[in-house]
Amino acid sequence: MSVRLFQFDVKVDLANLLLLLQELREKIGDDKILSMDTSSGVYNGPDGNPSSDMSEFGKVLDFITIMVRCSPLP
């Protein structure tokens, strides 16, 4: 099963994304793989400052894929 969350604005709602993933992990159990594709950009916490601790995501996710887009040179 694949669930896709398009356009979830983690820059303003990082805490709720973590809660969603924690609840999803609880429902599907530890025997299922839970992964996330993400950008290499900075994620801001609830205070608007860059988050320096993403360790809670590591507790619920099995894999994280960092996606990088390359654009052609001008």
mmCIF file as gemmi writes it, N, C-alpha and C atoms, coordinates in Angstrom:
data_model
loop_
_atom_site.group_PDB
_atom_site.id
_atom_site.type_symbol
_atom_site.label_atom_id
_atom_site.label_alt_id
_atom_site.label_comp_id
_atom_site.label_asym_id
_atom_site.label_entity_id
_atom_site.label_seq_id
_atom_site.pdbx_PDB_ins_code
_atom_site.Cartn_x
_atom_site.Cartn_y
_atom_site.Cartn_z
_atom_site.occupancy
_atom_site.B_iso_or_equiv
_atom_site.pdbx_formal_charge
_atom_site.auth_seq_id
_atom_site.auth_asym_id
_atom_site.pdbx_PDB_model_num
ATOM 1 N N . MET Axp A 1 ? 0.842 -1.169 0 1 0 ? 1 A 1
ATOM 2 C CA . MET Axp A 1 ? 0 0 0 1 0 ? 1 A 1
ATOM 3 C C . MET Axp A 1 ? 0.889 1.234 0 1 0 ? 1 A 1
ATOM 4 N N . SER Axp A 2 ? 0.51 2.196 -0.775 1 0 ? 2 A 1
ATOM 5 C CA . SER Axp A 2 ? 1.254 3.444 -0.839 1 0 ? 2 A 1
ATOM 6 C C . SER Axp A 2 ? 0.299 4.6 -0.556 1 0 ? 2 A 1
ATOM 7 N N . VAL Axp A 3 ? 0.686 5.452 0.371 1 0 ? 3 A 1
ATOM 8 C CA . VAL Axp A 3 ? -0.094 6.648 0.689 1 0 ? 3 A 1
ATOM 9 C C . VAL Axp A 3 ? 0.767 7.841 0.345 1 0 ? 3 A 1
ATOM 10 N N . ARG Axp A 4 ? 0.226 8.753 -0.432 1 0 ? 4 A 1
ATOM 11 C CA . ARG Axp A 4 ? 0.993 9.926 -0.832 1 0 ? 4 A 1
ATOM 12 C C . ARG Axp A 4 ? 0.373 11.197 -0.247 1 0 ? 4 A 1
ATOM 13 N N . LEU Axp A 5 ? 1.21 11.997 0.356 1 0 ? 5 A 1
ATOM 14 C CA . LEU Axp A 5 ? 0.777 13.271 0.922 1 0 ? 5 A 1
ATOM 15 C C . LEU Axp A 5 ? 1.418 14.378 0.111 1 0 ? 5 A 1
ATOM 16 N N . PHE Axp A 6 ? 0.74 14.808 -0.922 1 0 ? 6 A 1
ATOM 17 C CA . PHE Axp A 6 ? 1.282 15.85 -1.783 1 0 ? 6 A 1
ATOM 18 C C . PHE Axp A 6 ? 1.059 17.221 -1.176 1 0 ? 6 A 1
ATOM 19 N N . GLN Axp A 7 ? 2.045 18.051 -1.33 1 0 ? 7 A 1
ATOM 20 C CA . GLN Axp A 7 ? 1.957 19.449 -0.931 1 0 ? 7 A 1
ATOM 21 C C . GLN Axp A 7 ? 1.658 19.646 0.553 1 0 ? 7 A 1
ATOM 22 N N . PHE Axp A 8 ? 2.136 18.755 1.392 1 0 ? 8 A 1
ATOM 23 C CA . PHE Axp A 8 ? 2.044 18.952 2.842 1 0 ? 8 A 1
ATOM 24 C C . PHE Axp A 8 ? 3.115 19.958 3.197 1 0 ? 8 A 1
ATOM 25 N N . ASP Axp A 9 ? 2.731 21.106 3.684 1 0 ? 9 A 1
ATOM 26 C CA . ASP Axp A 9 ? 3.682 22.191 3.913 1 0 ? 9 A 1
ATOM 27 C C . ASP Axp A 9 ? 4.405 22.008 5.244 1 0 ? 9 A 1
ATOM 28 N N . VAL Axp A 10 ? 5.474 21.213 5.225 1 0 ? 10 A 1
ATOM 29 C CA . VAL Axp A 10 ? 6.212 20.95 6.456 1 0 ? 10 A 1
ATOM 30 C C . VAL Axp A 10 ? 6.921 22.191 6.984 1 0 ? 10 A 1
ATOM 31 N N . LYS Axp A 11 ? 7.076 23.19 6.147 1 0 ? 11 A 1
ATOM 32 C CA . LYS Axp A 11 ? 7.758 24.402 6.613 1 0 ? 11 A 1
ATOM 33 C C . LYS Axp A 11 ? 6.929 25.15 7.643 1 0 ? 11 A 1
ATOM 34 N N . VAL Axp A 12 ? 5.62 24.928 7.659 1 0 ? 12 A 1
ATOM 35 C CA . VAL Axp A 12 ? 4.784 25.589 8.657 1 0 ? 12 A 1
ATOM 36 C C . VAL Axp A 12 ? 4.048 24.593 9.547 1 0 ? 12 A 1
ATOM 37 N N . ASP Axp A 13 ? 4.146 23.3 9.259 1 0 ? 13 A 1
ATOM 38 C CA . ASP Axp A 13 ? 3.371 22.318 10.007 1 0 ? 13 A 1
ATOM 39 C C . ASP Axp A 13 ? 4.166 21.054 10.3 1 0 ? 13 A 1
ATOM 40 N N . LEU Axp A 14 ? 5.415 21.206 10.664 1 0 ? 14 A 1
ATOM 41 C CA . LEU Axp A 14 ? 6.303 20.081 10.922 1 0 ? 14 A 1
ATOM 42 C C . LEU Axp A 14 ? 5.803 19.218 12.077 1 0 ? 14 A 1
ATOM 43 N N . ALA Axp A 15 ? 5.308 19.835 13.132 1 0 ? 15 A 1
ATOM 44 C CA . ALA Axp A 15 ? 4.838 19.086 14.306 1 0 ? 15 A 1
ATOM 45 C C . ALA Axp A 15 ? 3.663 18.185 13.955 1 0 ? 15 A 1
ATOM 46 N N . ASN Axp A 16 ? 2.724 18.686 13.141 1 0 ? 16 A 1
ATOM 47 C CA . ASN Axp A 16 ? 1.578 17.869 12.758 1 0 ? 16 A 1
ATOM 48 C C . ASN Axp A 16 ? 1.971 16.742 11.81 1 0 ? 16 A 1
ATOM 49 N N . LEU Axp A 17 ? 2.975 16.96 10.979 1 0 ? 17 A 1
ATOM 50 C CA . LEU Axp A 17 ? 3.457 15.885 10.117 1 0 ? 17 A 1
ATOM 51 C C . LEU Axp A 17 ? 4.017 14.76 10.981 1 0 ? 17 A 1
ATOM 52 N N . LEU Axp A 18 ? 4.774 15.107 12.006 1 0 ? 18 A 1
ATOM 53 C CA . LEU Axp A 18 ? 5.321 14.092 12.897 1 0 ? 18 A 1
ATOM 54 C C . LEU Axp A 18 ? 4.196 13.334 13.608 1 0 ? 18 A 1
ATOM 55 N N . LEU Axp A 19 ? 3.192 14.048 14.085 1 0 ? 19 A 1
ATOM 56 C CA . LEU Axp A 19 ? 2.057 13.384 14.733 1 0 ? 19 A 1
ATOM 57 C C . LEU Axp A 19 ? 1.347 12.431 13.775 1 0 ? 19 A 1
ATOM 58 N N . LEU Axp A 20 ? 1.167 12.86 12.538 1 0 ? 20 A 1
ATOM 59 C CA . LEU Axp A 20 ? 0.535 12.008 11.531 1 0 ? 20 A 1
ATOM 60 C C . LEU Axp A 20 ? 1.341 10.734 11.323 1 0 ? 20 A 1
ATOM 61 N N . LEU Axp A 21 ? 2.649 10.869 11.186 1 0 ? 21 A 1
ATOM 62 C CA . LEU Axp A 21 ? 3.497 9.706 10.966 1 0 ? 21 A 1
ATOM 63 C C . LEU Axp A 21 ? 3.523 8.785 12.184 1 0 ? 21 A 1
ATOM 64 N N . GLN Axp A 22 ? 3.506 9.352 13.383 1 0 ? 22 A 1
ATOM 65 C CA . GLN Axp A 22 ? 3.482 8.539 14.604 1 0 ? 22 A 1
ATOM 66 C C . GLN Axp A 22 ? 2.183 7.741 14.698 1 0 ? 22 A 1
ATOM 67 N N . GLU Axp A 23 ? 1.063 8.384 14.372 1 0 ? 23 A 1
ATOM 68 C CA . GLU Axp A 23 ? -0.226 7.683 14.397 1 0 ? 23 A 1
ATOM 69 C C . GLU Axp A 23 ? -0.294 6.618 13.311 1 0 ? 23 A 1
ATOM 70 N N . LEU Axp A 24 ? 0.241 6.931 12.146 1 0 ? 24 A 1
ATOM 71 C CA . LEU Axp A 24 ? 0.263 5.955 11.055 1 0 ? 24 A 1
ATOM 72 C C . LEU Axp A 24 ? 1.113 4.746 11.445 1 0 ? 24 A 1
ATOM 73 N N . ARG Axp A 25 ? 2.277 4.985 12.041 1 0 ? 25 A 1
ATOM 74 C CA . ARG Axp A 25 ? 3.144 3.893 12.494 1 0 ? 25 A 1
ATOM 75 C C . ARG Axp A 25 ? 2.42 3.017 13.514 1 0 ? 25 A 1
ATOM 76 N N . GLU Axp A 26 ? 1.719 3.65 14.43 1 0 ? 26 A 1
ATOM 77 C CA . GLU Axp A 26 ? 0.976 2.904 15.455 1 0 ? 26 A 1
ATOM 78 C C . GLU Axp A 26 ? -0.093 2.014 14.818 1 0 ? 26 A 1
ATOM 79 N N . LYS Axp A 27 ? -0.772 2.539 13.807 1 0 ? 27 A 1
ATOM 80 C CA . LYS Axp A 27 ? -1.856 1.785 13.154 1 0 ? 27 A 1
ATOM 81 C C . LYS Axp A 27 ? -1.334 0.644 12.29 1 0 ? 27 A 1
ATOM 82 N N . ILE Axp A 28 ? -0.25 0.871 11.557 1 0 ? 28 A 1
ATOM 83 C CA . ILE Axp A 28 ? 0.225 -0.161 10.63 1 0 ? 28 A 1
ATOM 84 C C . ILE Axp A 28 ? 1.182 -1.145 11.291 1 0 ? 28 A 1
ATOM 85 N N . GLY Axp A 29 ? 1.75 -0.78 12.428 1 0 ? 29 A 1
ATOM 86 C CA . GLY Axp A 29 ? 2.658 -1.676 13.147 1 0 ? 29 A 1
ATOM 87 C C . GLY Axp A 29 ? 4.095 -1.578 12.661 1 0 ? 29 A 1
ATOM 88 N N . ASP Axp A 30 ? 4.963 -2.254 13.385 1 0 ? 30 A 1
ATOM 89 C CA . ASP Axp A 30 ? 6.395 -2.206 13.082 1 0 ? 30 A 1
ATOM 90 C C . ASP Axp A 30 ? 6.813 -3.171 11.98 1 0 ? 30 A 1
ATOM 91 N N . ASP Axp A 31 ? 5.891 -4.067 11.573 1 0 ? 31 A 1
ATOM 92 C CA . ASP Axp A 31 ? 6.244 -5.039 10.537 1 0 ? 31 A 1
ATOM 93 C C . ASP Axp A 31 ? 6.046 -4.489 9.127 1 0 ? 31 A 1
ATOM 94 N N . LYS Axp A 32 ? 5.589 -3.258 9 1 0 ? 32 A 1
ATOM 95 C CA . LYS Axp A 32 ? 5.413 -2.595 7.698 1 0 ? 32 A 1
ATOM 96 C C . LYS Axp A 32 ? 6.482 -1.511 7.543 1 0 ? 32 A 1
ATOM 97 N N . ILE Axp A 33 ? 6.85 -1.24 6.309 1 0 ? 33 A 1
ATOM 98 C CA . ILE Axp A 33 ? 7.848 -0.208 6.022 1 0 ? 33 A 1
ATOM 99 C C . ILE Axp A 33 ? 7.148 1.137 5.869 1 0 ? 33 A 1
ATOM 100 N N . LEU Axp A 34 ? 7.647 2.127 6.564 1 0 ? 34 A 1
ATOM 101 C CA . LEU Axp A 34 ? 7.141 3.489 6.47 1 0 ? 34 A 1
ATOM 102 C C . LEU Axp A 34 ? 8.311 4.372 6.043 1 0 ? 34 A 1
ATOM 103 N N . SER Axp A 35 ? 8.15 5.015 4.885 1 0 ? 35 A 1
ATOM 104 C CA . SER Axp A 35 ? 9.233 5.85 4.366 1 0 ? 35 A 1
ATOM 105 C C . SER Axp A 35 ? 8.683 7.201 3.927 1 0 ? 35 A 1
ATOM 106 N N . MET Axp A 36 ? 9.612 8.13 3.678 1 0 ? 36 A 1
ATOM 107 C CA . MET Axp A 36 ? 9.212 9.477 3.279 1 0 ? 36 A 1
ATOM 108 C C . MET Axp A 36 ? 10.211 10.007 2.258 1 0 ? 36 A 1
ATOM 109 N N . ASP Axp A 37 ? 9.696 10.575 1.194 1 0 ? 37 A 1
ATOM 110 C CA . ASP Axp A 37 ? 10.524 11.311 0.232 1 0 ? 37 A 1
ATOM 111 C C . ASP Axp A 37 ? 10.485 12.772 0.641 1 0 ? 37 A 1
ATOM 112 N N . THR Axp A 38 ? 11.633 13.406 0.666 1 0 ? 38 A 1
ATOM 113 C CA . THR Axp A 38 ? 11.689 14.786 1.138 1 0 ? 38 A 1
ATOM 114 C C . THR Axp A 38 ? 12.726 15.582 0.35 1 0 ? 38 A 1
ATOM 115 N N . SER Axp A 39 ? 12.651 16.866 0.468 1 0 ? 39 A 1
ATOM 116 C CA . SER Axp A 39 ? 13.644 17.724 -0.184 1 0 ? 39 A 1
ATOM 117 C C . SER Axp A 39 ? 14.855 17.885 0.735 1 0 ? 39 A 1
ATOM 118 N N . SER Axp A 40 ? 15.893 18.443 0.206 1 0 ? 40 A 1
ATOM 119 C CA . SER Axp A 40 ? 17.089 18.672 1.017 1 0 ? 40 A 1
ATOM 120 C C . SER Axp A 40 ? 17.037 20.02 1.738 1 0 ? 40 A 1
ATOM 121 N N . GLY Axp A 41 ? 15.913 20.697 1.638 1 0 ? 41 A 1
ATOM 122 C CA . GLY Axp A 41 ? 15.778 22.013 2.249 1 0 ? 41 A 1
ATOM 123 C C . GLY Axp A 41 ? 15.634 21.959 3.761 1 0 ? 41 A 1
ATOM 124 N N . VAL Axp A 42 ? 15.628 23.101 4.36 1 0 ? 42 A 1
ATOM 125 C CA . VAL Axp A 42 ? 15.509 23.255 5.811 1 0 ? 42 A 1
ATOM 126 C C . VAL Axp A 42 ? 14.042 23.158 6.216 1 0 ? 42 A 1
ATOM 127 N N . TYR Axp A 43 ? 13.796 22.497 7.337 1 0 ? 43 A 1
ATOM 128 C CA . TYR Axp A 43 ? 12.446 22.422 7.892 1 0 ? 43 A 1
ATOM 129 C C . TYR Axp A 43 ? 12.378 23.302 9.12 1 0 ? 43 A 1
ATOM 130 N N . ASN Axp A 44 ? 11.354 24.132 9.168 1 0 ? 44 A 1
ATOM 131 C CA . ASN Axp A 44 ? 11.191 25.048 10.289 1 0 ? 44 A 1
ATOM 132 C C . ASN Axp A 44 ? 10.287 24.452 11.354 1 0 ? 44 A 1
ATOM 133 N N . GLY Axp A 45 ? 10.619 24.732 12.603 1 0 ? 45 A 1
ATOM 134 C CA . GLY Axp A 45 ? 9.802 24.305 13.725 1 0 ? 45 A 1
ATOM 135 C C . GLY Axp A 45 ? 8.639 25.259 13.925 1 0 ? 45 A 1
ATOM 136 N N . PRO Axp A 46 ? 7.845 25.037 14.978 1 0 ? 46 A 1
ATOM 137 C CA . PRO Axp A 46 ? 6.67 25.879 15.235 1 0 ? 46 A 1
ATOM 138 C C . PRO Axp A 46 ? 7.011 27.344 15.485 1 0 ? 46 A 1
ATOM 139 N N . ASP Axp A 47 ? 8.253 27.604 15.902 1 0 ? 47 A 1
ATOM 140 C CA . ASP Axp A 47 ? 8.665 28.984 16.166 1 0 ? 47 A 1
ATOM 141 C C . ASP Axp A 47 ? 9.146 29.703 14.907 1 0 ? 47 A 1
ATOM 142 N N . GLY Axp A 48 ? 9.158 28.984 13.78 1 0 ? 48 A 1
ATOM 143 C CA . GLY Axp A 48 ? 9.594 29.589 12.523 1 0 ? 48 A 1
ATOM 144 C C . GLY Axp A 48 ? 11.084 29.473 12.262 1 0 ? 48 A 1
ATOM 145 N N . ASN Axp A 49 ? 11.831 29.014 13.253 1 0 ? 49 A 1
ATOM 146 C CA . ASN Axp A 49 ? 13.276 28.836 13.094 1 0 ? 49 A 1
ATOM 147 C C . ASN Axp A 49 ? 13.589 27.443 12.58 1 0 ? 49 A 1
ATOM 148 N N . PRO Axp A 50 ? 14.708 27.292 11.894 1 0 ? 50 A 1
ATOM 149 C CA . PRO Axp A 50 ? 15.075 25.97 11.384 1 0 ? 50 A 1
ATOM 150 C C . PRO Axp A 50 ? 15.154 24.939 12.517 1 0 ? 50 A 1
ATOM 151 N N . SER Axp A 51 ? 14.551 23.784 12.282 1 0 ? 51 A 1
ATOM 152 C CA . SER Axp A 51 ? 14.575 22.721 13.276 1 0 ? 51 A 1
ATOM 153 C C . SER Axp A 51 ? 15.948 22.068 13.293 1 0 ? 51 A 1
ATOM 154 N N . SER Axp A 52 ? 16.499 21.917 14.484 1 0 ? 52 A 1
ATOM 155 C CA . SER Axp A 52 ? 17.821 21.311 14.598 1 0 ? 52 A 1
ATOM 156 C C . SER Axp A 52 ? 17.75 19.864 15.072 1 0 ? 52 A 1
ATOM 157 N N . ASP Axp A 53 ? 16.554 19.399 15.42 1 0 ? 53 A 1
ATOM 158 C CA . ASP Axp A 53 ? 16.403 18.031 15.915 1 0 ? 53 A 1
ATOM 159 C C . ASP Axp A 53 ? 15.281 17.328 15.17 1 0 ? 53 A 1
ATOM 160 N N . MET Axp A 54 ? 15.668 16.428 14.286 1 0 ? 54 A 1
ATOM 161 C CA . MET Axp A 54 ? 14.692 15.657 13.504 1 0 ? 54 A 1
ATOM 162 C C . MET Axp A 54 ? 14.682 14.193 13.955 1 0 ? 54 A 1
ATOM 163 N N . SER Axp A 55 ? 15.235 13.921 15.132 1 0 ? 55 A 1
ATOM 164 C CA . SER Axp A 55 ? 15.407 12.541 15.591 1 0 ? 55 A 1
ATOM 165 C C . SER Axp A 55 ? 14.098 11.792 15.798 1 0 ? 55 A 1
ATOM 166 N N . GLU Axp A 56 ? 13.028 12.488 16.127 1 0 ? 56 A 1
ATOM 167 C CA . GLU Axp A 56 ? 11.739 11.813 16.321 1 0 ? 56 A 1
ATOM 168 C C . GLU Axp A 56 ? 11.235 11.184 15.023 1 0 ? 56 A 1
ATOM 169 N N . PHE Axp A 57 ? 11.581 11.788 13.89 1 0 ? 57 A 1
ATOM 170 C CA . PHE Axp A 57 ? 11.201 11.204 12.599 1 0 ? 57 A 1
ATOM 171 C C . PHE Axp A 57 ? 11.923 9.872 12.39 1 0 ? 57 A 1
ATOM 172 N N . GLY Axp A 58 ? 13.152 9.782 12.858 1 0 ? 58 A 1
ATOM 173 C CA . GLY Axp A 58 ? 13.918 8.552 12.73 1 0 ? 58 A 1
ATOM 174 C C . GLY Axp A 58 ? 13.34 7.406 13.542 1 0 ? 58 A 1
ATOM 175 N N . LYS Axp A 59 ? 12.547 7.72 14.543 1 0 ? 59 A 1
ATOM 176 C CA . LYS Axp A 59 ? 11.94 6.682 15.375 1 0 ? 59 A 1
ATOM 177 C C . LYS Axp A 59 ? 10.734 6.032 14.703 1 0 ? 59 A 1
ATOM 178 N N . VAL Axp A 60 ? 10.114 6.724 13.744 1 0 ? 60 A 1
ATOM 179 C CA . VAL Axp A 60 ? 8.919 6.173 13.097 1 0 ? 60 A 1
ATOM 180 C C . VAL Axp A 60 ? 9.143 5.79 11.639 1 0 ? 60 A 1
ATOM 181 N N . LEU Axp A 61 ? 10.168 6.362 11.009 1 0 ? 61 A 1
ATOM 182 C CA . LEU Axp A 61 ? 10.428 6.08 9.602 1 0 ? 61 A 1
ATOM 183 C C . LEU Axp A 61 ? 11.522 5.029 9.451 1 0 ? 61 A 1
ATOM 184 N N . ASP Axp A 62 ? 11.326 4.135 8.48 1 0 ? 62 A 1
ATOM 185 C CA . ASP Axp A 62 ? 12.346 3.133 8.179 1 0 ? 62 A 1
ATOM 186 C C . ASP Axp A 62 ? 13.37 3.682 7.189 1 0 ? 62 A 1
ATOM 187 N N . PHE Axp A 63 ? 12.895 4.501 6.247 1 0 ? 63 A 1
ATOM 188 C CA . PHE Axp A 63 ? 13.757 5.081 5.221 1 0 ? 63 A 1
ATOM 189 C C . PHE Axp A 63 ? 13.339 6.513 4.95 1 0 ? 63 A 1
ATOM 190 N N . ILE Axp A 64 ? 14.322 7.339 4.595 1 0 ? 64 A 1
ATOM 191 C CA . ILE Axp A 64 ? 14.054 8.703 4.131 1 0 ? 64 A 1
ATOM 192 C C . ILE Axp A 64 ? 14.829 8.879 2.836 1 0 ? 64 A 1
ATOM 193 N N . THR Axp A 65 ? 14.135 9.265 1.78 1 0 ? 65 A 1
ATOM 194 C CA . THR Axp A 65 ? 14.772 9.517 0.496 1 0 ? 65 A 1
ATOM 195 C C . THR Axp A 65 ? 14.863 11.022 0.306 1 0 ? 65 A 1
ATOM 196 N N . ILE Axp A 66 ? 16.067 11.519 0.113 1 0 ? 66 A 1
ATOM 197 C CA . ILE Axp A 66 ? 16.264 12.952 -0.119 1 0 ? 66 A 1
ATOM 198 C C . ILE Axp A 66 ? 16.28 13.189 -1.619 1 0 ? 66 A 1
ATOM 199 N N . MET Axp A 67 ? 15.323 13.977 -2.085 1 0 ? 67 A 1
ATOM 200 C CA . MET Axp A 67 ? 15.171 14.24 -3.503 1 0 ? 67 A 1
ATOM 201 C C . MET Axp A 67 ? 15.844 15.558 -3.859 1 0 ? 67 A 1
ATOM 202 N N . VAL Axp A 68 ? 16.605 15.54 -4.938 1 0 ? 68 A 1
ATOM 203 C CA . VAL Axp A 68 ? 17.304 16.738 -5.408 1 0 ? 68 A 1
ATOM 204 C C . VAL Axp A 68 ? 16.922 16.968 -6.86 1 0 ? 68 A 1
ATOM 205 N N . ARG Axp A 69 ? 16.519 18.163 -7.165 1 0 ? 69 A 1
ATOM 206 C CA . ARG Axp A 69 ? 16.179 18.498 -8.552 1 0 ? 69 A 1
ATOM 207 C C . ARG Axp A 69 ? 17.335 19.28 -9.16 1 0 ? 69 A 1
ATOM 208 N N . CYS Axp A 70 ? 17.71 18.877 -10.328 1 0 ? 70 A 1
ATOM 209 C CA . CYS Axp A 70 ? 18.784 19.572 -11.053 1 0 ? 70 A 1
ATOM 210 C C . CYS Axp A 70 ? 18.15 20.369 -12.171 1 0 ? 70 A 1
ATOM 211 N N . SER Axp A 71 ? 18.564 21.586 -12.308 1 0 ? 71 A 1
ATOM 212 C CA . SER Axp A 71 ? 18.073 22.393 -13.421 1 0 ? 71 A 1
ATOM 213 C C . SER Axp A 71 ? 19.238 22.669 -14.368 1 0 ? 71 A 1
ATOM 214 N N . PRO Axp A 72 ? 18.926 22.806 -15.628 1 0 ? 72 A 1
ATOM 215 C CA . PRO Axp A 72 ? 20.002 23.039 -16.605 1 0 ? 72 A 1
ATOM 216 C C . PRO Axp A 72 ? 20.676 24.387 -16.369 1 0 ? 72 A 1
ATOM 217 N N . LEU Axp A 73 ? 21.922 24.454 -16.738 1 0 ? 73 A 1
ATOM 218 C CA . LEU Axp A 73 ? 22.656 25.717 -16.647 1 0 ? 73 A 1
ATOM 219 C C . LEU Axp A 73 ? 22.106 26.693 -17.66 1 0 ? 73 A 1
ATOM 220 N N . PRO Axp A 74 ? 22.142 27.983 -17.331 1 0 ? 74 A 1
ATOM 221 C CA . PRO Axp A 74 ? 21.615 28.99 -18.272 1 0 ? 74 A 1
ATOM 222 C C . PRO Axp A 74 ? 22.486 29.112 -19.505 1 0 ? 74 A 1
